[in-house]
């Protein structure tokens, strides 16, 4: 069942029905958001840029469903089932902790890849692979929306479709990895329920502060999946891409160090009985 190496353990964890459930949820919500755009493009006989995902992620409700998928995927955190005990006894706590961190980061890449592929499949009849914003995007940029999709004209003016899509892919992967590492680290100190409660609160903080008229995007990592919260120009209240990538790398490193420190000092039996 379990491979003796890191890759074997990671493959075993990923091969789970949860990934199919998440794919169905995301495909359904993407189809709801993009049905009108796809229908309009096909009716007019137009094909436009494939980079629709960065614009879909400007929507508050879509972001929450997207992040919910990540929380579902990491439901087995902190990986302390009876089967995991066998792995710990075989390879040791330190190596087991490193495998957990690698698995979470790779899972972030997997989830981001899945989301990107599903967004492309949803508008497949209407996509163009050219590295330019076409007629539909230019038209919708003036109104700001394409039915359910919020078109970010600033992002279009600063980035080409390939550049914007690449940045969204990387930021999504880092966001999922950060979520997984945060859930994992918190669950080593508090119960799994409380770790999820804390993450949910952090996810909704941006909307709470927004209603209060406060712009604190520099300190809210879960808001960075939306290009509408990036810095364009000289708005110091919002993070630029260098800030985002640096902050995510530092946060992931810090969480990895804390979790490994805790694992080394943790009583496995006591934790497993009371989680």
Phi and psi in degrees as GROMACS dihedral restraints (atoms count N, CA, C in turn):
[ dihedral_restraints ]
;  ai    aj    ak    al  type     phi  dphi    fc
    3     4     5     6     1   -97.8    20    10
    4     5     6     7     1   133.0    20    10
    6     7     8     9     1   -73.7    20    10
    7     8     9    10     1   153.6    20    10
    9    10    11    12     1   -77.6    20    10
   10    11    12    13     1   -18.6    20    10
   12    13    14    15     1  -106.2    20    10
   13    14    15    16     1   176.0    20    10
   15    16    17    18     1   -61.3    20    10
   16    17    18    19     1   -43.6    20    10
   18    19    20    21     1   -62.1    20    10
   19    20    21    22     1   -38.2    20    10
   21    22    23    24     1   -63.6    20    10
   22    23    24    25     1   -41.5    20    10
   24    25    26    27     1   -67.0    20    10
   25    26    27    28     1   -43.5    20    10
   27    28    29    30     1   -63.6    20    10
   28    29    30    31     1   -42.7    20    10
   30    31    32    33     1   -61.6    20    10
   31    32    33    34     1   -40.0    20    10
   33    34    35    36     1   -63.1    20    10
   34    35    36    37     1   -40.9    20    10
   36    37    38    39     1   -70.5    20    10
   37    38    39    40     1   -39.6    20    10
   39    40    41    42     1   -70.2    20    10
   40    41    42    43     1   -33.4    20    10
   42    43    44    45     1   -73.8    20    10
   43    44    45    46     1    79.8    20    10
   45    46    47    48     1  -141.3    20    10
   46    47    48    49     1   151.0    20    10
   48    49    50    51     1   -65.5    20    10
   49    50    51    52     1   -17.9    20    10
   51    52    53    54     1   -59.7    20    10
   52    53    54    55     1   -38.1    20    10
   54    55    56    57     1   -64.0    20    10
   55    56    57    58     1   -33.7    20    10
   57    58    59    60     1   -72.9    20    10
   58    59    60    61     1   -37.4    20    10
   60    61    62    63     1   -62.8    20    10
   61    62    63    64     1   -44.4    20    10
   63    64    65    66     1   -63.0    20    10
   64    65    66    67     1   -42.5    20    10
   66    67    68    69     1   -60.5    20    10
   67    68    69    70     1   -41.0    20    10
   69    70    71    72     1   -65.6    20    10
   70    71    72    73     1   -44.3    20    10
   72    73    74    75     1   -62.0    20    10
   73    74    75    76     1   -48.4    20    10
   75    76    77    78     1   -66.1    20    10
   76    77    78    79     1   -40.4    20    10
   78    79    80    81     1   -64.1    20    10
   79    80    81    82     1   -39.9    20    10
   81    82    83    84     1   -64.0    20    10
   82    83    84    85     1   -48.1    20    10
   84    85    86    87     1   -70.2    20    10
   85    86    87    88     1   -35.4    20    10
   87    88    89    90     1   -64.8    20    10
   88    89    90    91     1   -39.3    20    10
   90    91    92    93     1   -64.6    20    10
   91    92    93    94     1   -39.0    20    10
   93    94    95    96     1   -62.5    20    10
   94    95    96    97     1   -44.4    20    10
   96    97    98    99     1   -72.4    20    10
   97    98    99   100     1   -34.4    20    10
   99   100   101   102     1  -105.4    20    10
  100   101   102   103     1     0.9    20    10
  102   103   104   105     1   -60.6    20    10
  103   104   105   106     1   -45.8    20    10
  105   106   107   108     1   -67.2    20    10
  106   107   108   109     1   -41.0    20    10
  108   109   110   111     1   -61.6    20    10
  109   110   111   112     1   -46.5    20    10
  111   112   113   114     1   -62.9    20    10
  112   113   114   115     1   -43.0    20    10
  114   115   116   117     1   -64.0    20    10
  115   116   117   118     1   -41.5    20    10
  117   118   119   120     1   -65.3    20    10
  118   119   120   121     1   -43.9    20    10
  120   121   122   123     1   -62.6    20    10
  121   122   123   124     1   -42.0    20    10
  123   124   125   126     1   -70.5    20    10
  124   125   126   127     1   -35.9    20    10
  126   127   128   129     1   -64.9    20    10
  127   128   129   130     1   -40.8    20    10
  129   130   131   132     1   -82.6    20    10
  130   131   132   133     1    -8.8    20    10
  132   133   134   135     1    70.7    20    10
  133   134   135   136     1    30.9    20    10
  135   136   137   138     1  -109.3    20    10
  136   137   138   139     1   147.6    20    10
  138   139   140   141     1  -121.1    20    10
  139   140   141   142     1   131.6    20    10
  141   142   143   144     1  -128.2    20    10
  142   143   144   145     1  -176.4    20    10
  144   145   146   147     1   -56.1    20    10
  145   146   147   148     1   145.7    20    10
  147   148   149   150     1   -72.8    20    10
  148   149   150   151     1   -15.4    20    10
  150   151   152   153     1   -81.9    20    10
  151   152   153   154     1    63.4    20    10
  153   154   155   156     1   -88.7    20    10
  154   155   156   157     1   -27.0    20    10
  156   157   158   159     1   -57.5    20    10
  157   158   159   160     1   -43.7    20    10
  159   160   161   162     1   -57.5    20    10
  160   161   162   163     1   -30.6    20    10
  162   163   164   165     1   -80.1    20    10
  163   164   165   166     1   -37.8    20    10
  165   166   167   168     1   -61.4    20    10
  166   167   168   169     1   -36.8    20    10
  168   169   170   171     1   -74.0    20    10
  169   170   171   172     1     1.4    20    10
  171   172   173   174     1   -77.8    20    10
  172   173   174   175     1   -12.5    20    10
  174   175   176   177     1   -84.5    20    10
  175   176   177   178     1   130.7    20    10
  177   178   179   180     1   -59.7    20    10
  178   179   180   181     1   -47.3    20    10
  180   181   182   183     1   -71.5    20    10
  181   182   183   184     1   -38.0    20    10
  183   184   185   186     1   -61.7    20    10
  184   185   186   187     1   -42.3    20    10
  186   187   188   189     1   -58.5    20    10
  187   188   189   190     1   -40.0    20    10
  189   190   191   192     1   -68.2    20    10
  190   191   192   193     1   -39.4    20    10
  192   193   194   195     1   -67.6    20    10
  193   194   195   196     1   -38.8    20    10
  195   196   197   198     1   -60.5    20    10
  196   197   198   199     1   -47.3    20    10
  198   199   200   201     1   -70.5    20    10
  199   200   201   202     1   -31.2    20    10
  201   202   203   204     1   -59.8    20    10
  202   203   204   205     1   -39.4    20    10
  204   205   206   207     1   -59.4    20    10
  205   206   207   208     1   -40.4    20    10
  207   208   209   210     1   -63.9    20    10
  208   209   210   211     1   -39.4    20    10
  210   211   212   213     1   -66.5    20    10
  211   212   213   214     1   -36.6    20    10
  213   214   215   216     1   -64.3    20    10
  214   215   216   217     1   -43.4    20    10
  216   217   218   219     1   -60.5    20    10
  217   218   219   220     1   -39.0    20    10
  219   220   221   222     1   -92.1    20    10
  220   221   222   223     1    25.3    20    10
  222   223   224   225     1   -66.0    20    10
  223   224   225   226     1   -21.3    20    10
  225   226   227   228     1   -87.0    20    10
  226   227   228   229     1    -0.1    20    10
  228   229   230   231     1   -64.0    20    10
  229   230   231   232     1   139.1    20    10
  231   232   233   234     1   -97.0    20    10
  232   233   234   235     1    31.1    20    10
  234   235   236   237     1    60.6    20    10
  235   236   237   238     1    51.2    20    10
  237   238   239   240     1  -123.4    20    10
  238   239   240   241     1    38.3    20    10
  240   241   242   243     1   -75.3    20    10
  241   242   243   244     1   171.0    20    10
  243   244   245   246     1   -60.7    20    10
  244   245   246   247     1   -33.0    20    10
  246   247   248   249     1   -65.5    20    10
  247   248   249   250     1   -34.9    20    10
  249   250   251   252     1   -67.8    20    10
  250   251   252   253     1   -30.6    20    10
  252   253   254   255     1   -59.4    20    10
  253   254   255   256     1   -37.1    20    10
  255   256   257   258     1   -62.2    20    10
  256   257   258   259     1   -41.3    20    10
  258   259   260   261     1   -65.2    20    10
  259   260   261   262     1   -42.8    20    10
  261   262   263   264     1   -61.2    20    10
  262   263   264   265     1   -44.5    20    10
  264   265   266   267     1   -64.4    20    10
  265   266   267   268     1   -30.2    20    10
  267   268   269   270     1   -82.2    20    10
  268   269   270   271     1   -40.4    20    10
  270   271   272   273     1  -113.1    20    10
  271   272   273   274     1   -12.1    20    10
  273   274   275   276     1    94.8    20    10
  274   275   276   277     1   156.0    20    10
  276   277   278   279     1   -64.2    20    10
  277   278   279   280     1   -42.2    20    10
  279   280   281   282     1   -63.6    20    10
  280   281   282   283     1   -47.8    20    10
  282   283   284   285     1   -67.3    20    10
  283   284   285   286     1   -37.0    20    10
  285   286   287   288     1   -61.9    20    10
  286   287   288   289     1   -41.9    20    10
  288   289   290   291     1   -63.8    20    10
  289   290   291   292     1   -40.6    20    10
  291   292   293   294     1   -64.4    20    10
  292   293   294   295     1   -38.9    20    10
  294   295   296   297     1   -62.4    20    10
  295   296   297   298     1   -41.9    20    10
  297   298   299   300     1   -59.2    20    10
  298   299   300   301     1   -44.8    20    10
  300   301   302   303     1   -65.0    20    10
  301   302   303   304     1   -42.9    20    10
  303   304   305   306     1   -62.7    20    10
  304   305   306   307     1   -42.2    20    10
  306   307   308   309     1   -61.4    20    10
  307   308   309   310     1   -43.4    20    10
  309   310   311   312     1   -65.0    20    10
  310   311   312   313     1   -43.9    20    10
  312   313   314   315     1   -64.9    20    10
  313   314   315   316     1   -45.1    20    10
  315   316   317   318     1   -65.0    20    10
  316   317   318   319     1   -33.4    20    10
  318   319   320   321     1   -64.7    20    10
  319   320   321   322     1   -36.7    20    10
  321   322   323   324     1   -60.2    20    10
  322   323   324   325     1   -42.9    20    10
  324   325   326   327     1   -65.3    20    10
  325   326   327   328     1   -42.0    20    10
  327   328   329   330     1   -61.2    20    10
  328   329   330   331     1   -47.1    20    10
  330   331   332   333     1   -65.0    20    10
  331   332   333   334     1   -40.1    20    10
  333   334   335   336     1   -65.4    20    10
  334   335   336   337     1   -40.1    20    10
  336   337   338   339     1   -63.1    20    10
  337   338   339   340     1   -44.6    20    10
  339   340   341   342     1   -60.3    20    10
  340   341   342   343     1   -45.9    20    10
  342   343   344   345     1   -63.4    20    10
  343   344   345   346     1   -41.2    20    10
  345   346   347   348     1   -63.7    20    10
  346   347   348   349     1   -46.1    20    10
  348   349   350   351     1   -63.3    20    10
  349   350   351   352     1   -42.4    20    10
  351   352   353   354     1   -64.6    20    10
  352   353   354   355     1   -37.0    20    10
  354   355   356   357     1   -65.5    20    10
  355   356   357   358     1   -36.1    20    10
  357   358   359   360     1   -70.5    20    10
  358   359   360   361     1   -41.7    20    10
  360   361   362   363     1   -63.9    20    10
  361   362   363   364     1   -34.2    20    10
  363   364   365   366     1   -65.3    20    10
  364   365   366   367     1   -34.4    20    10
  366   367   368   369     1  -114.0    20    10
  367   368   369   370     1    23.2    20    10
  369   370   371   372     1   -51.5    20    10
  370   371   372   373     1   -42.1    20    10
  372   373   374   375     1   -67.0    20    10
  373   374   375   376     1   -14.4    20    10
  375   376   377   378     1  -119.5    20    10
  376   377   378   379     1    19.3    20    10
  378   379   380   381     1  -102.2    20    10
  379   380   381   382     1   149.7    20    10
  381   382   383   384     1  -123.7    20    10
  382   383   384   385     1   141.8    20    10
  384   385   386   387     1   -92.2    20    10
  385   386   387   388     1     7.1    20    10
  387   388   389   390     1   -68.3    20    10
  388   389   390   391     1   145.5    20    10
  390   391   392   393     1   -88.0    20    10
  391   392   393   394     1    58.3    20    10
  393   394   395   396     1  -154.5    20    10
  394   395   396   397     1   152.1    20    10
  396   397   398   399     1   -84.9    20    10
  397   398   399   400     1   121.8    20    10
  399   400   401   402     1   -88.0    20    10
  400   401   402   403     1  -163.9    20    10
  402   403   404   405     1   -61.3    20    10
  403   404   405   406     1   -44.2    20    10
  405   406   407   408     1   -62.6    20    10
  406   407   408   409     1   -47.6    20    10
  408   409   410   411     1   -63.3    20    10
  409   410   411   412     1   -42.7    20    10
  411   412   413   414     1   -62.9    20    10
  412   413   414   415     1   -38.9    20    10
  414   415   416   417     1   -67.9    20    10
  415   416   417   418     1   -47.3    20    10
  417   418   419   420     1   -68.5    20    10
  418   419   420   421     1   -25.6    20    10
  420   421   422   423     1   -62.8    20    10
  421   422   423   424     1   -30.4    20    10
  423   424   425   426     1   -70.2    20    10
  424   425   426   427     1   -38.3    20    10
  426   427   428   429     1   -85.9    20    10
  427   428   429   430     1   -22.6    20    10
  429   430   431   432     1    93.3    20    10
  430   431   432   433     1   -14.2    20    10
  432   433   434   435     1  -140.2    20    10
  433   434   435   436     1   157.0    20    10
  435   436   437   438     1  -126.7    20    10
  436   437   438   439     1    76.6    20    10
  438   439   440   441     1    61.2    20    10
  439   440   441   442     1  -106.1    20    10
  441   442   443   444     1   -83.0    20    10
  442   443   444   445     1   -12.2    20    10
  444   445   446   447     1   -98.3    20    10
  445   446   447   448     1   128.8    20    10
  447   448   449   450     1   -90.0    20    10
  448   449   450   451     1   110.5    20    10
  450   451   452   453     1   -83.6    20    10
  451   452   453   454     1   123.6    20    10
  453   454   455   456     1   -94.7    20    10
  454   455   456   457     1    99.8    20    10
  456   457   458   459     1   -67.6    20    10
  457   458   459   460     1   -31.2    20    10
  459   460   461   462     1   -65.6    20    10
  460   461   462   463     1   -43.1    20    10
  462   463   464   465     1   -62.3    20    10
  463   464   465   466     1   -38.2    20    10
  465   466   467   468     1   -66.2    20    10
  466   467   468   469     1   -34.9    20    10
  468   469   470   471     1   -76.7    20    10
  469   470   471   472     1   -25.9    20    10
  471   472   473   474     1   -91.9    20    10
  472   473   474   475     1   -29.9    20    10
  474   475   476   477     1  -129.9    20    10
  475   476   477   478     1   146.6    20    10
  477   478   479   480     1   -76.8    20    10
  478   479   480   481     1   164.1    20    10
  480   481   482   483     1   -54.5    20    10
  481   482   483   484     1   -43.7    20    10
  483   484   485   486     1   -67.2    20    10
  484   485   486   487     1   -41.1    20    10
  486   487   488   489     1   -66.6    20    10
  487   488   489   490     1   -43.2    20    10
  489   490   491   492     1   -66.4    20    10
  490   491   492   493     1   -42.5    20    10
  492   493   494   495     1   -65.3    20    10
  493   494   495   496     1   -40.2    20    10
  495   496   497   498     1   -63.5    20    10
  496   497   498   499     1   -43.7    20    10
  498   499   500   501     1   -65.5    20    10
  499   500   501   502     1   -39.6    20    10
  501   502   503   504     1   -65.1    20    10
  502   503   504   505     1   -41.6    20    10
  504   505   506   507     1   -59.0    20    10
  505   506   507   508     1   -47.9    20    10
  507   508   509   510     1   -67.2    20    10
  508   509   510   511     1   -41.6    20    10
  510   511   512   513     1   -68.6    20    10
  511   512   513   514     1   -38.3    20    10
  513   514   515   516     1   -61.1    20    10
  514   515   516   517     1   -45.0    20    10
  516   517   518   519     1   -61.3    20    10
  517   518   519   520     1   -43.7    20    10
  519   520   521   522     1   -67.4    20    10
  520   521   522   523     1   -36.2    20    10
  522   523   524   525     1   -65.5    20    10
  523   524   525   526     1   -46.2    20    10
  525   526   527   528     1   -63.6    20    10
  526   527   528   529     1   -41.2    20    10
  528   529   530   531     1   -63.8    20    10
  529   530   531   532     1   -42.5    20    10
  531   532   533   534     1   -62.4    20    10
  532   533   534   535     1   -43.1    20    10
  534   535   536   537     1   -59.7    20    10
  535   536   537   538     1   -47.0    20    10
  537   538   539   540     1   -63.0    20    10
  538   539   540   541     1   -44.4    20    10
  540   541   542   543     1   -66.0    20    10
  541   542   543   544     1   -37.4    20    10
  543   544   545   546     1   -66.7    20    10
  544   545   546   547     1   -44.8    20    10
  546   547   548   549     1   -61.7    20    10
  547   548   549   550     1   -42.7    20    10
  549   550   551   552     1   -63.3    20    10
  550   551   552   553     1   -48.7    20    10
  552   553   554   555     1   -66.7    20    10
  553   554   555   556     1   -44.4    20    10
  555   556   557   558     1   -63.0    20    10
  556   557   558   559     1   -38.2    20    10
  558   559   560   561     1   -68.5    20    10
  559   560   561   562     1   -14.4    20    10
  561   562   563   564     1   -81.0    20    10
  562   563   564   565     1   -16.8    20    10
  564   565   566   567     1  -109.4    20    10
  565   566   567   568     1   -33.5    20    10
  567   568   569   570     1  -129.6    20    10
  568   569   570   571     1   176.3    20    10
  570   571   572   573     1   -67.4    20    10
  571   572   573   574     1   159.8    20    10
  573   574   575   576     1   -60.3    20    10
  574   575   576   577     1   -39.0    20    10
  576   577   578   579     1   -60.1    20    10
  577   578   579   580     1   -45.3    20    10
  579   580   581   582     1   -67.7    20    10
  580   581   582   583     1   -34.5    20    10
  582   583   584   585     1   -64.5    20    10
  583   584   585   586     1   -38.4    20    10
  585   586   587   588     1   -69.2    20    10
  586   587   588   589     1   -39.1    20    10
  588   589   590   591     1   -60.1    20    10
  589   590   591   592     1   -44.4    20    10
  591   592   593   594     1   -62.4    20    10
  592   593   594   595     1   -43.6    20    10
  594   595   596   597     1   -65.9    20    10
  595   596   597   598     1   -41.2    20    10
  597   598   599   600     1   -61.2    20    10
  598   599   600   601     1   -42.3    20    10
  600   601   602   603     1   -60.8    20    10
  601   602   603   604     1   -44.0    20    10
  603   604   605   606     1   -63.0    20    10
  604   605   606   607     1   -36.0    20    10
  606   607   608   609     1   -65.1    20    10
  607   608   609   610     1   -38.8    20    10
  609   610   611   612     1   -89.3    20    10
  610   611   612   613     1    -3.9    20    10
  612   613   614   615     1   -60.8    20    10
  613   614   615   616     1   -38.2    20    10
  615   616   617   618     1   -60.5    20    10
  616   617   618   619     1   -43.6    20    10
  618   619   620   621     1   -69.1    20    10
  619   620   621   622     1   -34.7    20    10
  621   622   623   624     1   -64.4    20    10
  622   623   624   625     1   -48.6    20    10
  624   625   626   627     1   -64.7    20    10
  625   626   627   628     1   -35.2    20    10
  627   628   629   630     1   -62.0    20    10
  628   629   630   631     1   -41.5    20    10
  630   631   632   633     1   -67.4    20    10
  631   632   633   634     1   -24.4    20    10
  633   634   635   636     1   -87.1    20    10
  634   635   636   637     1    -1.4    20    10
  636   637   638   639     1    79.9    20    10
  637   638   639   640     1    16.9    20    10
  639   640   641   642     1  -101.3    20    10
  640   641   642   643     1   132.5    20    10
  642   643   644   645     1  -108.1    20    10
  643   644   645   646     1   100.8    20    10
  645   646   647   648     1  -123.3    20    10
  646   647   648   649     1    36.5    20    10
  648   649   650   651     1   -61.5    20    10
  649   650   651   652     1   -25.6    20    10
  651   652   653   654     1   -61.7    20    10
  652   653   654   655     1   -22.6    20    10
  654   655   656   657     1  -114.4    20    10
  655   656   657   658     1    12.6    20    10
  657   658   659   660     1  -125.8    20    10
  658   659   660   661     1    85.8    20    10
  660   661   662   663     1   -56.9    20    10
  661   662   663   664     1   -32.7    20    10
  663   664   665   666     1   -72.2    20    10
  664   665   666   667     1   -13.7    20    10
  666   667   668   669     1   -82.9    20    10
  667   668   669   670     1   -12.5    20    10
  669   670   671   672     1   -75.6    20    10
  670   671   672   673     1    -9.2    20    10
  672   673   674   675     1   -71.9    20    10
  673   674   675   676     1   -12.1    20    10
  675   676   677   678     1  -104.1    20    10
  676   677   678   679     1   124.1    20    10
  678   679   680   681     1   -64.1    20    10
  679   680   681   682     1   -18.5    20    10
  681   682   683   684     1   -69.2    20    10
  682   683   684   685     1   -12.7    20    10
  684   685   686   687     1  -104.5    20    10
  685   686   687   688     1     8.7    20    10
  687   688   689   690     1   -86.6    20    10
  688   689   690   691     1   162.0    20    10
  690   691   692   693     1   -84.7    20    10
  691   692   693   694     1   126.1    20    10
  693   694   695   696     1  -123.6    20    10
  694   695   696   697     1   116.4    20    10
  696   697   698   699     1    90.4    20    10
  697   698   699   700     1  -132.9    20    10
  699   700   701   702     1  -117.3    20    10
  700   701   702   703     1    27.9    20    10
  702   703   704   705     1   -78.8    20    10
  703   704   705   706     1    99.5    20    10
  705   706   707   708     1   -73.1    20    10
  706   707   708   709     1    -8.2    20    10
  708   709   710   711     1   -80.4    20    10
  709   710   711   712     1    -8.8    20    10
  711   712   713   714     1  -123.4    20    10
  712   713   714   715     1   151.2    20    10
  714   715   716   717     1   -84.0    20    10
  715   716   717   718     1   146.1    20    10
  717   718   719   720     1   -90.9    20    10
  718   719   720   721     1   178.4    20    10
  720   721   722   723     1   -66.5    20    10
  721   722   723   724     1   -36.9    20    10
  723   724   725   726     1   -61.6    20    10
  724   725   726   727     1   -43.1    20    10
  726   727   728   729     1   -61.4    20    10
  727   728   729   730     1   -45.5    20    10
  729   730   731   732     1   -62.4    20    10
  730   731   732   733     1   -49.1    20    10
  732   733   734   735     1   -65.9    20    10
  733   734   735   736     1   -41.5    20    10
  735   736   737   738     1   -64.3    20    10
  736   737   738   739     1   -45.0    20    10
  738   739   740   741     1   -63.4    20    10
  739   740   741   742     1   -43.8    20    10
  741   742   743   744     1   -62.9    20    10
  742   743   744   745     1   -43.9    20    10
  744   745   746   747     1   -62.9    20    10
  745   746   747   748     1   -41.6    20    10
  747   748   749   750     1   -66.6    20    10
  748   749   750   751     1   -42.2    20    10
  750   751   752   753     1   -65.1    20    10
  751   752   753   754     1   -42.3    20    10
  753   754   755   756     1   -64.4    20    10
  754   755   756   757     1   -42.4    20    10
  756   757   758   759     1   -63.0    20    10
  757   758   759   760     1   -44.4    20    10
  759   760   761   762     1   -62.8    20    10
  760   761   762   763     1   -44.5    20    10
  762   763   764   765     1   -65.2    20    10
  763   764   765   766     1   -37.3    20    10
  765   766   767   768     1   -64.3    20    10
  766   767   768   769     1   -42.0    20    10
  768   769   770   771     1   -65.4    20    10
  769   770   771   772     1   -44.6    20    10
  771   772   773   774     1   -64.7    20    10
  772   773   774   775     1   -44.4    20    10
  774   775   776   777     1   -65.4    20    10
  775   776   777   778     1   -39.9    20    10
  777   778   779   780     1   -67.1    20    10
  778   779   780   781     1   -39.3    20    10
  780   781   782   783     1   -60.4    20    10
  781   782   783   784     1   -42.2    20    10
  783   784   785   786     1   -68.8    20    10
  784   785   786   787     1   -41.4    20    10
  786   787   788   789     1   -59.6    20    10
  787   788   789   790     1   -41.4    20    10
  789   790   791   792     1   -62.9    20    10
  790   791   792   793     1   -28.1    20    10
  792   793   794   795     1  -106.7    20    10
  793   794   795   796     1     7.4    20    10
  795   796   797   798     1   -92.3    20    10
  796   797   798   799     1   140.6    20    10
  798   799   800   801     1   -86.0    20    10
  799   800   801   802     1   103.7    20    10
  801   802   803   804     1   -57.0    20    10
  802   803   804   805     1   -47.4    20    10
  804   805   806   807     1   -61.8    20    10
  805   806   807   808     1   -45.3    20    10
  807   808   809   810     1   -63.4    20    10
  808   809   810   811     1   -42.7    20    10
  810   811   812   813     1   -66.8    20    10
  811   812   813   814     1   -41.8    20    10
  813   814   815   816     1   -66.8    20    10
  814   815   816   817     1   -32.5    20    10
  816   817   818   819     1   -76.7    20    10
  817   818   819   820     1   -28.1    20    10
  819   820   821   822     1  -111.2    20    10
  820   821   822   823     1     7.3    20    10
